[in-house]
Amino acid sequence: MSSLGAILNSAVTSMQASQLGIAIGSNNISNAQNPEYTRQRLITAPGASLESRISIGSGVDVVRIEALRNRMIESRRLQETSSQAGADLLHRTLSDIEVQFSDTDTSGLMQSLSKFFNSFQTLSTDPASPNFRQQVRTNAQSLMTQFRTLHDNLANAKTLLDRSIAEKVSTVNSLARQIAHVSGQIADQETNGPANDLRDQRAELVKQLSGIVDVNELETDDKFYQLTIGNNRLLVFGTDTAPLGTQEDLPAMFNSGEIHSAIDARDNYIPRYMDALDEMAYEIVRQVNSKHSAGYDLNGNKGIDFFQPMGGSADASALMSLSSAVAGSASKIAASGASDGNDNRVAAQIGNLLFQPVFTGGSVSDQYRNLVFNVGSDVSNAQLNLNQHEAMARQLELRRQSMSGVSIDEETVQILQFQRAYQASARLIKTVDELTQTILGI
């Protein structure tokens, strides 16, 4: 009878294990469309012997419910998520800036530059013409407006990035609190068993965080959880957090992620474009004034600046303005190289500045084209970098899915196997019951 009892116990434990295996397989299939779900597998072992004289086992022991994770792949995935998110933000930011420099046949800075210098060429055909003189002032105003618009758009882009950085810091702290809370739940639950679903929940929060800043997870053998960001700046330790502040040295802290790219765009790319724009505006003011002040206006006066002089290039694109003399009267425009005003030498000289290589980047048109080229080149490089990180992220996701993803076909086979094992155990129990009844009836 003791042998039959051992067999019955073995069958019962096998049925229980099979039921658990079926439940786990069904749960896997239910989450097959969730890319962040980690496939679970029932780990069993042969039961220990209950009979000393003969080898009769106790069926199947459930060892654990294992989540099929590869820590190395998960770590690389977080790194690539951070790099990809940062590359995407930089590309979007630079693409928005590139639109500001997209000239057409009827609009844009190049069009304004051409109209301004060409209006001096037109004035050279009739230096005394009031209409031509007024056209010079009108086109000068349009040019200054175009410079100021580009300057303001770049300044606004910096302001938006500042706000974005502050918002992302707030999001980092919110995610940190959620991660710490879930870590506490994991610690509580794992005193009695695995917390695989909670671990998936924490992994999803960490993945969201990794898009904003580069992260690194550490879990000790005693299950104590820590999370650092950037250059080992501690953010989460157990159930506690160390909130990130906007006053910290964020530029030196991060190596990837959206905050890193936002800072890079704000502190490096945009200032470089603004400096080039300011330098061009400053040189236009300086070159035009140099030739204009050497000429004579309609009244035979000399030494008049066309633009208000500037002491340097800082914010020149926003500060360009006509001199008080020219702003007050178009007759103050110097077009002649002679005091009697009978020639057109100065107007022609200023008009020729559009193509003369007297500016830092060659001619003023060359200088502007260089700026546009640099912006376009930065956008192209950002796109290439984004493509590379997207390709790497796809490869890592495929590797992760091969390890942690759910295959419905595979899970179906697993469920069928557990069903057969359950049915076999049930038949065994029925047979043991029949034998027991027979023995009791003897």
PyMOL commands that set and color helices and strands:
alter all, ss='L'
color gray80, all
select helices_A, chain A and resi 2-30+71-100+109-124+130-189+196-212+250-253+258-292+316-319+324-328+330-332+345-352+364-404+408-441
alter helices_A, ss='H'
color red, helices_A
select strands_A, chain A and resi 40-46+60-67+215-219+225-229+233-237+240-241
alter strands_A, ss='S'
color yellow, strands_A
deselect
rebuild
show_as cartoon
